[in-house]
């Protein structure tokens, strides 16, 4: 079985074919909405996904792998940033300018002078050229007779999301997560653990706690230190690998005023062992098929986020 790094080399994969199929899926999915036709087959069957959403998953999955590989292969961080800027902004600027200067004056219901002097026109150009949300909004009296009224180049909504993903890749690379199996697995386990054990929803503001006597405050501080200190000493050997344990122990240390030291230690040990078990499971799963497993995890996380809404 080829390694993922070998598969990402151009000529060793079928990414161009996948991109072509995904682009056709986007066109097919959008055709139903533009014509106000019945629901497309995928949306009718799943009531959740569509041709377009599945295609977007494919685009982002491929882009994530290739952009991460690009960061690993570049000689400097500034070169990586420059390539990302040249990749996305020139095309967006030319497209936005063409729509405002050519498409708008030809198809708008306003006279040319009124269209170009409208503040909404230049606000649209600013947001869509620089890819600052919101993008793909309306232009003055343009496409008002369409079923999706006044939506001009609305499909660029994915580009600001892609920019944020570039930033995530950059931060992950600077932290050493790209190219390091241990750190990558630590981040994955931390994300999955947060998904399995989300923070409780915030309710009404609680009344201020009464002042704690000095003796009691010292005892609470000592108990918090006892919770955090073992993980801190362990992390001195390899801070990057044990970063999730540090974060968890600090969280438990902050909660030590409401729990016993024994309970905090039990929770720390149990969560650490469970995180290690998840790391082993995902490690063997990723060895089987990194592409399919990461796609499955992304679909699972998106399904859960939609259901929670």
PyMOL commands that set and color helices and strands:
alter all, ss='L'
color gray80, all
select helices_A, chain A and resi 4-7+15-34+41-46+51-73+77-107+112-117+119-130+154-174+181-196+214-235+243-258+261-288+290-308
alter helices_A, ss='H'
color red, helices_A
deselect
rebuild
show_as cartoon
